[in-house]
Each structure stands twice: as C-alpha cells, then as structure tokens.
Amino acid sequence: MEISAEMVKELRLKTGTGIMDCKRALQETGGDFEKAVELLRQKGISIARKRSSKAASDGQITAYIHGDGKIGVLLEVNCETDFVARTESFRTFVREIAMQIAATNPLYIKREDIPEEIIERERSLYRAQSLEEGKPEKVVERIVEGRLKKFFQEVCLLEQAYIRDEKKTVQELLNELTASLGENIYIRRFCRYQLGGI
C-alpha cells in the first residue's frame, strides 16, 4: 500500500511524532492507522526508558491558579536542555500537568514515592473489608490487589487518567512528549494548595 503525505500528516497530528517515524510506522503496519498509533506509542515508551538515565537539570517551574483563586499549584518539570524547556510543546505539557494536579489532587508522583507503611495500611484495610463482605479466602488476595491498583490510580499522578483524554494515563502522555522531543522529561515535584485546606 502506498503511504500518502496526507496519511503521514494525520498520524503526525495525532501522535506528535516526527514525520519519518510516522511514515515508517505506516509502512510497517501496511497503512493501518490504529496499528501505527499503537506502534508509535510502544516505541515512545522504549525511547522514554532509554532516555530516563540522562540528567534532566533544566526545565520550568510554573504556578497555576484555578477556580477564582480557590486552588493553586506549584509544579517543577525538568528536561535536559533549555532549548526544549522553551518549546511550546514542553510548556503546554507543564500547564496541562498543573491543571491535572489542580483537578485530581494526587498525593504522589509515582507509586515508589508512597511510604511502605501507607501501602501496608491500605492492603490490610482492603483485606479486612473483603473478609467482612464474605468473600472466599482464595479470591481475597486478587480483590486486595485490584483495590490497591485503583488506590494507586487515584493518588499517583503518573497512573491517573489524563483529564483531557481518559484513554491514556499521565505516564503515557509523558512518554509521548519524551519521544517527540527526544529528551528525558521528569516531573520533579509539586505542591497543591486549596483554600481552607489543611
């Protein structure tokens, strides 16, 4: 099948990936648009993994105020160079993540940041709930793991569904940006304030 410039352009708009990568993905998948999107996503994840060891010491700190001054977020996102830090796609990503934090109130960036005692407390609570609900002992552990996964998706920023496209996680959004910019992008820290909050 011949890959037209229009097909490449459409794929590039959807994925934010380079022209040649889009063309290769379409050729590899015989022009199947959805398979090409999936292929580029998988490549983006592997590129993100390779780049994660590179130092990310540049970037941007942003402040986002939401809801007539009722919620505020301070966020630091790092990248490898000031060139990338000044790109529109990087700045847009930082704004989007600040809005995500304002909307969803995550407590941690990734599950590795959660203290072990909190995970154990949640695990014990879910186990007790399952037994109290009369679930058979042999399925309790699966139920506990399922509820723990849901807990991680609520409290860990990278595991949350992205507010503008719930089919992808914040981690997938980050992987796509890393792949398109060719640099390690790292969400370093954030602080969320809510009026009257503790």
C-alpha positions in Angstrom: 0.0 0.0 0.0 1.2 3.5 -0.9 1.6 5.8 2.1 0.4 9.3 1.2 1.7 12.5 2.6 -1.9 13.2 4.0 -1.8 9.9 6.0 1.6 10.8 7.4 0.4 14.3 8.3 -2.7 12.9 10.0 -0.7 10.5 12.1 1.8 13.2 13.0 -1.0 15.5 14.2 -2.5 12.7 16.3 0.8 11.5 17.9 3.1 14.5 17.8 5.8 12.1 16.4 8.4 13.0 13.7 7.4 12.7 10.0 9.9 9.9 9.2 8.8 7.9 12.3 5.1 8.3 11.2 5.9 7.2 7.7 7.9 4.2 8.9 5.1 3.2 11.3 2.5 3.4 8.5 4.7 1.3 6.2 5.3 -1.3 8.9 1.6 -1.6 9.6 0.5 -1.7 5.9 -1.2 1.7 6.3 -3.4 0.6 9.3 -3.8 3.9 11.1 -4.7 2.5 14.6 -1.9 -0.1 14.5 0.5 2.7 13.5 -0.6 4.8 16.5 -0.1 1.8 18.8 3.4 1.1 17.3 4.5 4.7 17.8 3.2 4.5 21.4 5.3 1.4 22.1 8.4 3.0 20.5 7.7 6.1 22.6 7.8 4.0 25.8 11.1 2.3 24.8 12.6 5.7 23.9 11.4 7.1 27.2 13.0 4.2 29.1 16.3 4.7 27.3 16.4 8.4 28.0 15.4 8.1 31.7 19.0 7.7 32.7 20.0 11.1 31.2 20.3 14.1 33.6 17.3 16.4 33.5 18.5 19.6 35.1 16.8 22.3 33.1 13.1 22.8 32.8 10.4 25.1 34.2 8.6 25.9 37.4 5.0 27.0 36.9 2.2 28.4 39.0 -1.4 27.6 38.1 -4.4 29.2 39.9 -7.8 27.6 39.4 -11.4 28.3 40.4 -11.3 32.0 41.2 -8.3 31.6 43.4 -9.6 28.6 45.3 -6.9 26.1 44.2 -3.3 26.8 43.4 -0.5 24.5 42.1 3.3 25.0 42.0 5.0 22.5 39.7 8.5 21.7 38.6 9.1 19.7 35.4 12.7 19.1 34.2 14.2 18.4 30.9 17.8 18.1 29.6 18.2 21.4 27.8 17.0 25.0 27.9 16.2 24.6 24.2 13.5 22.0 25.0 12.3 24.0 28.1 11.4 26.9 25.8 9.4 24.8 23.2 5.7 25.3 23.1 5.0 21.5 23.5 7.1 21.4 26.7 5.4 24.5 28.2 2.0 23.2 27.2 2.7 19.9 28.9 3.7 21.7 32.1 0.5 23.7 32.1 -1.6 20.5 31.4 0.1 18.7 34.3 -0.5 21.7 36.6 -4.2 21.6 35.6 -4.3 17.8 36.2 -2.9 18.3 39.7 -5.5 21.0 40.4 -8.4 18.9 39.2 -7.4 15.4 40.6 -5.4 16.2 43.8 -2.8 13.4 43.5 -0.7 12.9 46.6 2.4 11.4 45.0 4.1 11.5 41.6 4.7 7.7 41.3 3.9 4.6 43.4 7.5 4.3 44.5 7.1 7.6 46.4 4.4 6.1 48.7 5.8 5.1 52.1 5.6 1.3 52.6 3.6 1.7 55.8 0.8 3.5 53.9 0.7 0.7 51.3 0.6 -1.9 54.0 -2.2 0.0 55.8 -4.3 0.1 52.7 -3.6 -3.6 52.0 -4.8 -4.5 55.5 -7.9 -2.4 55.2 -8.8 -3.9 51.8 -8.2 -7.4 53.2 -10.4 -6.8 56.2 -13.2 -5.2 54.0 -13.1 -8.2 51.6 -13.4 -10.7 54.5 -16.1 -8.7 56.1 -18.0 -8.8 52.8 -17.8 -12.6 53.0 -15.5 -13.0 50.0 -13.9 -16.5 49.8 -10.3 -16.6 51.2 -8.9 -17.8 47.8 -10.1 -14.7 46.0 -9.3 -12.1 48.7 -5.8 -11.5 47.6 -6.9 -10.8 44.0 -9.5 -8.4 45.3 -6.9 -6.7 47.5 -4.5 -6.3 44.6 -7.3 -4.9 42.4 -8.3 -2.3 45.1 -4.6 -1.4 45.6 -4.3 -0.8 41.8 -7.3 1.6 42.0 -5.8 3.3 45.0 -2.5 3.9 43.0 -4.5 5.3 40.1 -6.2 7.8 42.4 -3.1 9.0 44.4 -0.2 8.7 41.9 -0.1 11.4 39.3 1.6 9.2 36.6 -1.0 6.5 37.0 -4.0 8.8 36.8 -6.2 9.0 33.6 -5.3 12.2 31.8 -8.1 14.7 32.3 -8.4 15.6 28.6 -8.2 12.0 27.3 -9.1 9.4 29.8 -8.0 6.6 27.5 -4.4 7.5 28.3 -2.5 7.9 31.6 -0.3 10.8 32.6 2.6 8.4 32.2 1.7 7.7 28.6 1.3 11.5 27.9 4.8 11.9 29.4 6.2 9.1 27.2 4.8 10.6 24.1 6.4 14.0 24.9 9.7 12.3 25.7 9.6 10.5 22.3 8.6 13.6 20.3 11.2 15.9 21.9 13.9 13.3 22.2 14.8 14.3 25.7 14.3 12.9 29.2 11.3 14.8 30.8 10.9 14.4 34.5 8.1 15.6 36.8 10.2 16.5 39.8 7.8 17.9 42.4 4.6 19.7 43.0 2.6 21.4 45.8 -1.2 21.8 45.6 -3.0 24.4 47.8 -6.7 24.6 48.4 -8.4 27.5 50.1 -9.3 26.4 53.6 -7.3 23.2 53.2 -5.0 21.7 55.8 
